[in-house]
Amino acid sequence: MRAFAFLAALLFSSLATAEPATITMYVNPQCGCCEGHAQYLRENGFKVTVTPTHDMSLIRHQHGVPEKFEGCHIALVDGYVVEGHVPASAIKKLLAERPKIKGISLPGMPEGSPGMTGQKTEPFTILEISDQAKVFAVE
C-alpha cells in the first residue's frame, strides 16, 4: 500500500509541475485576429510563439494540410497540426487522447471563434485532419 501511495504522490507532483504545451503558430503578418487567438491560448495555459510569414501555403504543404481544412493560421503542437481558431479545450483533448491523426482544424474563420470578432451562432465543428473529414469535437 505504501508503494502505491508513493507512486500516486510522484505522479501527482510531476503533473503539477508539468510545463505547458508549446505551440508554434504561423500567421500572415497582416492578420490581426491571429494574435487574438494566440492570446486566448496563452490565457488557457499554452505557451505560444507567433511566427509571421508570407509562406502559409508552403508551411501547410510541408505539414500535409489539404485546402479543405485550411483556417486562418497554422499551429504546431507536440507533433500535431492545429489549423485555424480551434478552441483550447479541443487542443487539450487532442494532446490528452493522442489519436493517430495529423491534427485538427476549424476551417475558415468562423465568427465568434476564439480570437475572432462577432457572435457564435452555432456550435463549432472541429475536424480531424485525415484522409476523410471526420468530426473530432463539436463545441
N, C-alpha and C positions, 0 to 999 in steps of 0.2 A: 504494500500500500504506500510506503514511503517513496518508493521508486516512481510510482505513478504521480504522486503529488509533486515530486521534484521535476519530472518531465513536463507536467502541466504548467508549473511555475516558469520553467525555462522557455517553453513555447510562448506563454503569455508575455514574458518580458521581451522576447525577440520580436513579437508582433507589435508591442507598444513602442518599440524604438525603431521600427522599420522606416526606411527612407520613403518619402512619397515617390510615386511613379513619375519618371521624367518623360515629358512629351516634347518632341521637336516638331514645331508647326511651321510649314512653308506657306507663305502668303504673298499675294500680289501687293507690292508696295503702295499702290493707290487705293487699296481697300481699307475702309475704316472699321467694318464690322468684325474683322478677324481679330483685332486687338481686344474687342469686347468679348469675344469667345475665349481668348487666351486668359483674360482677367477672370472670367466666370470659372474657368477650370482651376486657376490658382486658388480662388475662393473655395473651391471644392476639394482641396487637398493635393493637387498636382503641382509639380514643378514644370513650368513651361518656358521653353526657349522659342522665340519667334525669329524666323529667318526669312527676310524679304527676298523675293526672286521674281524674275520675269520668265522663268523657265518652268512654269507649273505643268505644262503638258509633258515636258521631258521627265520631271520627277514622277508624275503619275504613271507614265510609260515604264519607267525604271522599276516601279513597285507594282506593276500589273493591275492598275485600276482602269477598268473599262469605262467608256464615256457615260454609259447609263448610270453609273454610280457617282459621278462627279458632283461635288458640292462646291462650297466657296473656297475652301483651302484643304490642304492635305497635312495630316499629322502622323508621326510615327511614335509608337509607344510599345516598348518591350516586345518587339518582333511583330507587331500588328500595325496595320494601316487604319487610320480613322479619318474618314472623308467627310468634310462638312461640319455643320453646327450640331454635332452629336451631344446629347445631354451627358453630364458627368456620370449619372447612375448607369447608363448603358456601357460606358467605358470601364467602370468599376466591375460591372458584371462580366464583360469580356475578359478582363485581367484575372478575375476570380475563377471563372469557368474554364478558361484557356482552350476553347474549341479549336479544331484543326481547320481553320479558315484563314484567308488572307487578312481580313479585317472587317470593319463595319462602316456603314455610310448612312447619312441623312442627305439624300440627293437634293440638289438645288439650294435655295436659300429661303426656307420657309419662314414666313412672318411669325414673330413671337418665339422663335427658337433661341437658345442661349446665345447672346451676343447680337441678335437681330432686333430691330425695332418692330413695332406692331403688336397685335394681339394674336395669341394662339387660338385658332378657330376649330381645330380638330386634333386628335392625337397624332403624334409624330410616329411614323413607321420607320424604324431603323433596320436596314437590310444587311445581310451577310454579303461581303464581297467574295463571291464564289462563282462557279460556273452558272448556277441558277440563282436568281434573285429571291432568296429565302428570307423570311422575316426573322430578325434576331430579337427585336423587342418592339413594343408599342408603348409609348409614353404620352 
